Amino acid sequence: MTPDEPATATFIGNATVLLRWGPFTLLTDPNFLHRGDLAWLGHGLVSRRLTEPALTVDQLPDLDAVLLSHLHGDHWDRVARRGLDRGLPIITTPHAARRLQGRAGFRRADGLRTGEHRVLTRERCTATVTSLPGAHATGPLRRLLPPVMGSLVDLAGPDGRTRARVYITGDTLLVDAVRALAARLRDGDGVDAALVHLGGTTLPGSAVVTLGAEDGAELVDLVRPRAVVPVHHSDYGVFRSPLAAFDAAVERRGLQHLVRHVAPGETVTLPSRG
């Protein structure tokens, strides 16, 4: 691809997406377990995968980096740990980076605190990844779940001009920090595309730890990206808020024209700034 072509997103399954633009290929939240496999969620919790990934690890193209929102078994699994190159840059939370650098041996795992950024450079183009607020849970449950981050990916050509800005929510709830972030994104340079993690993930005791239909639609309303790609909604038994419920909630707000449905294995072209 050239910098004059628009960015694309290929949906592999769950929250795993290949983002391609210009010289860059980025992979989000690598989850390559097969249908029937168990994902480990910590503290004895597991969830069985209901779907097949569209690609296997050995079918991936050459990657410039992995963007990992947090260290959960449905975002970084044992297949990814075995199959990915130990020298691959992994941009993630400090919590995940420490663990990946340790026994897992991913020496280039790079932990960002909220607001920090890293710049990837190739062929005079840049991909700038900024860590954004996210909260997988509130109250006492927050101590039992790994820290999570959203990501803002700014893709700029050789002239320094941004060609596309992509917001990846990560597994988050619509807490005050995320609401404030949404306002900044909307009122700043805007967002061209948002990958929104949905599913209304529900743990034993009925605790919801990811965006459900209504909160997902509200976040879209707050950010007002030019396109929305819903992910993380159909792959595991702990997801209790179906994609159809999100579609209905978005339609009630008159924003259905923003949503781009992408089936596993399909590629969508993201809006470009020209």
C-alpha positions in Angstrom: 0.0 0.0 0.0 1.1 3.6 -0.6 0.4 6.5 1.8 -2.1 7.8 -0.7 -4.3 4.8 -0.3 -6.8 4.5 2.6 -6.2 2.4 5.7 -7.9 -1.0 6.0 -9.0 -3.2 8.8 -9.2 -7.0 8.4 -11.3 -8.7 11.1 -9.8 -12.0 12.3 -12.2 -12.6 15.3 -12.9 -11.4 18.8 -10.8 -8.2 19.2 -8.1 -9.3 16.7 -7.7 -7.0 13.7 -5.1 -6.3 11.1 -4.7 -2.6 10.5 -2.9 -1.8 7.3 -1.8 1.5 5.9 1.1 2.6 3.8 4.2 0.6 4.9 2.6 -0.4 8.3 0.8 -3.6 9.4 -0.4 -3.6 13.0 -2.1 -6.5 14.8 -4.5 -5.8 17.7 -5.2 -8.2 20.7 -4.0 -11.5 19.2 -6.5 -14.3 19.9 -6.0 -17.5 17.8 -7.7 -20.1 20.0 -10.0 -22.4 18.1 -13.7 -23.1 18.6 -14.1 -25.1 21.8 -10.8 -24.0 23.3 -10.8 -22.3 26.8 -9.6 -18.8 27.3 -8.1 -18.2 30.7 -9.5 -15.0 32.3 -7.7 -15.3 35.7 -8.7 -16.2 39.2 -10.0 -19.6 38.0 -12.3 -18.1 35.4 -12.4 -19.5 31.9 -14.6 -19.0 28.8 -15.0 -21.3 25.9 -14.5 -19.9 22.4 -17.6 -20.2 20.2 -16.0 -19.3 16.8 -13.0 -20.0 14.6 -10.4 -17.3 13.9 -10.2 -16.3 10.3 -6.4 -16.7 10.2 -3.9 -18.7 12.0 -0.6 -17.3 13.4 1.4 -18.7 10.6 -0.9 -17.0 8.0 -0.2 -13.5 9.4 1.7 -11.1 7.2 4.9 -9.5 8.5 4.0 -7.2 11.4 5.4 -3.9 12.5 3.9 -4.2 16.0 1.2 -5.7 18.2 -1.2 -3.4 20.0 -2.3 -5.3 23.1 -5.0 -3.6 25.3 -4.5 -5.9 28.3 -3.4 -9.4 29.3 -6.5 -11.6 29.2 -6.7 -15.0 27.6 -9.2 -13.8 24.9 -6.7 -11.0 23.9 -3.4 -12.7 24.3 -3.6 -16.5 24.3 -1.2 -19.5 24.5 -1.3 -19.8 20.7 -0.1 -16.2 20.2 2.5 -16.7 22.9 4.0 -19.7 21.1 3.6 -18.5 17.6 4.6 -14.8 17.6 8.2 -13.6 17.1 9.8 -12.9 20.5 11.4 -9.8 18.9 8.2 -8.2 17.8 7.3 -4.8 19.3 4.3 -5.1 21.6 2.7 -1.8 22.7 0.7 -2.5 25.8 0.2 -1.6 29.5 3.1 -1.6 31.9 1.4 -4.6 33.7 1.3 -6.7 30.5 4.8 -5.6 29.4 6.4 -6.8 32.6 4.9 -10.2 32.3 5.6 -10.5 28.6 9.2 -9.5 29.1 9.6 -12.0 31.9 8.9 -15.7 31.4 7.3 -15.2 28.0 10.5 -13.7 26.6 9.0 -10.9 24.5 11.9 -8.6 25.0 10.4 -5.7 23.0 7.1 -5.5 25.0 6.7 -1.8 25.8 4.4 -0.6 28.6 2.8 2.8 28.2 1.1 4.8 30.9 -2.0 6.7 30.0 -1.1 9.6 27.7 2.3 8.2 26.7 3.0 7.4 23.1 5.4 5.5 20.8 6.3 6.4 17.2 6.9 3.7 14.6 8.8 4.9 11.5 9.0 3.3 8.1 9.7 4.7 4.6 9.4 8.3 6.1 5.9 7.5 7.3 4.9 7.3 11.0 2.4 5.4 13.1 2.0 7.1 16.5 0.3 5.0 19.2 -1.0 6.8 22.2 -2.3 5.1 25.4 -5.8 6.2 26.3 -7.9 5.7 29.4 -9.9 2.5 29.9 -11.4 0.6 32.9 -12.3 -3.1 32.7 -14.2 -2.8 36.0 -15.1 -0.4 38.8 -15.0 -0.8 42.6 -13.3 -3.8 44.3 -13.5 -5.9 41.2 -11.0 -3.6 39.5 -8.3 -5.1 41.6 -9.1 -8.6 40.2 -8.8 -7.7 36.5 -5.7 -6.6 34.6 -5.3 -2.9 33.7 -6.5 -2.0 30.3 -5.8 0.7 27.8 -7.4 2.2 24.8 -5.2 3.2 21.9 -5.2 6.1 19.4 -3.3 5.4 16.2 -2.3 8.4 14.1 -1.0 7.4 10.6 1.0 10.2 8.9 2.7 10.3 5.5 6.2 11.5 4.5 4.9 15.1 4.6 3.9 14.7 8.3 0.2 15.1 7.5 -2.2 12.7 9.2 -3.9 10.4 6.8 -6.1 8.5 9.3 -6.8 8.5 13.0 -8.1 5.2 14.6 -9.5 4.9 18.1 -9.4 1.4 19.6 -11.4 1.3 22.8 -10.0 -1.8 24.5 -12.1 -3.7 27.0 -13.6 -0.8 28.9 -16.7 0.5 30.6 -18.1 4.0 30.0 -16.5 5.5 33.1 -16.0 9.3 33.6 -12.4 9.2 32.2 -13.6 7.6 29.0 -16.5 10.1 28.7 -14.0 12.9 29.1 -11.7 11.3 26.5 -14.6 11.0 24.1 -15.2 14.7 24.3 -11.6 15.5 23.7 -11.5 13.2 20.7 -14.6 14.7 19.2 -13.7 18.3 19.8 -10.0 17.9 18.8 -8.8 16.5 15.5 -11.7 14.0 15.4 -11.6 10.3 14.8 -11.8 8.7 11.4 -12.6 5.2 12.6 -13.3 3.5 15.9 -12.8 -0.2 16.8 -15.3 -0.6 19.6 -15.0 -3.6 22.0 -18.5 -4.7 22.9 -20.2 -7.8 24.2 -21.3 -6.8 27.6 -18.9 -9.3 29.1 -20.6 -10.7 32.2 -18.7 -12.5 35.0 -20.1 -14.7 37.8 -22.2 -12.5 40.1 -23.5 -10.5 37.1 -20.7 -8.0 37.0 -20.4 -6.5 33.5 -16.9 -5.6 32.5 -17.1 -4.4 28.9 -19.4 -2.1 26.9 -22.9 -3.4 26.3 -25.3 -2.2 23.6 -26.4 1.1 25.2 -23.1 2.2 26.6 -21.4 1.3 23.3 -23.9 3.3 21.4 -23.5 6.2 23.8 -19.7 6.1 23.3 -20.2 6.3 19.5 -22.5 9.2 20.0 -19.9 11.0 22.2 -16.9 10.4 19.9 -18.8 10.7 16.6 -16.1 8.9 14.5 -16.6 8.8 10.7 -16.9 5.0 10.9 -17.4 2.4 13.6 -16.2 -1.2 13.4 -17.8 -3.3 16.2 -15.6 -6.1 17.5 -15.5 -8.4 20.6 -19.2 -9.3 20.6 -19.8 -12.9 19.5 -16.8 -15.1 20.2 -17.1 -16.2 23.9 -19.8 -17.4 26.2 -19.3 -14.6 28.6 -20.5 -12.1 26.0 -24.1 -11.4 26.9 -24.9 -8.3 24.8 -25.3 -9.4 21.2 -24.3 -7.3 18.2 -28.0 -6.9 17.2 -28.6 -5.1 20.4 -25.8 -2.6 19.7 -27.2 -2.1 16.2 -30.6 -1.3 17.6 -29.2 1.1 20.2 -27.2 2.9 17.5 -30.2 3.1 15.3 -32.3 4.7 18.1 -29.6 7.5 18.1 -29.8 7.9 14.3 -26.1 6.8 13.9 -26.6 3.5 12.1 -24.9 5.0 9.0 -21.6 5.0 10.9 -21.4 1.3 11.5 -19.4 -1.0 9.3 -20.1 -4.7 9.9 -17.1 -6.9 9.1 -17.3 -10.7 9.3 -14.2 -12.7 10.2 -11.9 -12.8 7.3 -13.4 -9.7 5.7 -11.6 -6.3 5.1 -13.2 -2.9 5.4 -11.7 0.3 4.0 -11.5 3.0 6.7 -12.2 6.7 6.1 -9.2 8.7 5.0 -8.2 12.4 5.3 -7.0 12.3 1.7 
